[in-house]
Amino acid sequence: MLKIAVVDDEIVFVESLINKITAVCEKLNLEFKIDKYSNGFDILENYSKYHLIFLDIEMPSIDGIATAKRINKLKGSAEIPFIVYVTSHDELVFDALKSFPYSFIRKSKIESDLYECINRINNSFEELHKTIVLHTERKDIPIVIGDIIYLEKIKNYVVYHTKNQEYKVRSDMNTEFKNIAEYGFIRPHIGYAVNNKYVEYISTDCVLLQNDINIPLNKKYRDDVKKKYFKWLGDINV
């Protein structure tokens, strides 16, 4: 069962959003339960109950961005809950990126954004434990795709940097990237590939990942990287 929380101080909008979420979940044949909260402090006490939290960016006392930062700190390296920002101001998107949201729902485009967002998150739940097999020199090793932070080409090898360990595969980046590209990876440089979910910030010449990992961003890849990253975040036109 998908456990969902909606956090927004606008009562009328909350009811409308819950109705729309219900319709999407029913269309996707998902079992679900939805709770509602009117402020960020209440969800901080209950965040661990949920798989998915819809969080309004603009709220009194504690806004959505500050709330998300606290949730991310509390949950540590845990995948769940996913956070989806709800906003009527697209210009706030870039500030919100710093707190690692999973996606965005624009109030002006809620009908088109919501279905894609929930469908993609449901698919992500299914992929949380999906593995690939790495053919290292010593043995074949299955690793969880979601644990891969980035890939790095070093001489005749591609190194998989994961949460807990590094794995060396005698291969080339083109071959290895084809194996993981469909799972939310982007290629900012000829010698690197990164997992979108670990991206903290994209600048003009680098991609900053969580834990201050800095990956070079080649100029010729820049536009494509940003396009694919924002597409992954929630089909935002920027």
Rosetta blueprint (number, residue, H / E / L):
1 M L
2 L E
3 K E
4 I E
5 A E
6 V E
7 V E
8 D L
9 D L
10 E L
11 I H
12 V H
13 F H
14 V H
15 E H
16 S H
17 L H
18 I H
19 N H
20 K H
21 I H
22 T H
23 A H
24 V H
25 C H
26 E H
27 K H
28 L L
29 N L
30 L L
31 E L
32 F E
33 K E
34 I E
35 D E
36 K E
37 Y E
38 S L
39 N L
40 G H
41 F H
42 D H
43 I H
44 L H
45 E H
46 N H
47 Y H
48 S H
49 K H
50 Y L
51 H L
52 L E
53 I E
54 F E
55 L E
56 D E
57 I L
58 E L
59 M L
60 P L
61 S L
62 I L
63 D L
64 G H
65 I H
66 A H
67 T H
68 A H
69 K H
70 R H
71 I H
72 N H
73 K H
74 L H
75 K H
76 G L
77 S L
78 A L
79 E L
80 I L
81 P L
82 F E
83 I E
84 V E
85 Y E
86 V E
87 T E
88 S L
89 H L
90 D H
91 E H
92 L H
93 V H
94 F H
95 D H
96 A H
97 L H
98 K H
99 S H
100 F L
101 P L
102 Y L
103 S E
104 F E
105 I E
106 R E
107 K H
108 S H
109 K H
110 I H
111 E H
112 S H
113 D H
114 L H
115 Y H
116 E H
117 C H
118 I H
119 N H
120 R H
121 I H
122 N H
123 N H
124 S H
125 F H
126 E H
127 E H
128 L L
129 H L
130 K L
131 T E
132 I E
133 V E
134 L E
135 H E
136 T L
137 E L
138 R L
139 K L
140 D E
141 I E
142 P E
143 I E
144 V E
145 I H
146 G H
147 D H
148 I E
149 I E
150 Y E
151 L E
152 E E
153 K E
154 I E
155 K L
156 N L
157 Y E
158 V E
159 V E
160 Y E
161 H E
162 T E
163 K L
164 N L
165 Q L
166 E E
167 Y E
168 K E
169 V E
170 R E
171 S L
172 D L
173 M H
174 N H
175 T H
176 E H
177 F H
178 K H
179 N H
180 I H
181 A H
182 E H
183 Y H
184 G L
185 F E
186 I E
187 R E
188 P E
189 H E
190 I L
191 G L
192 Y E
193 A E
194 V E
195 N E
196 N H
197 K H
198 Y H
199 V E
200 E E
201 Y E
202 I E
203 S L
204 T L
205 D L
206 C E
207 V E
208 L E
209 L E
210 Q H
211 N H
212 D H
213 I E
214 N E
215 I E
216 P E
217 L L
218 N L
219 K H
220 K H
221 Y H
222 R H
223 D H
224 D H
225 V H
226 K H
227 K H
228 K H
229 Y H
230 F H
231 K H
232 W H
233 L H
234 G H
235 D L
236 I L
237 N L
238 V L
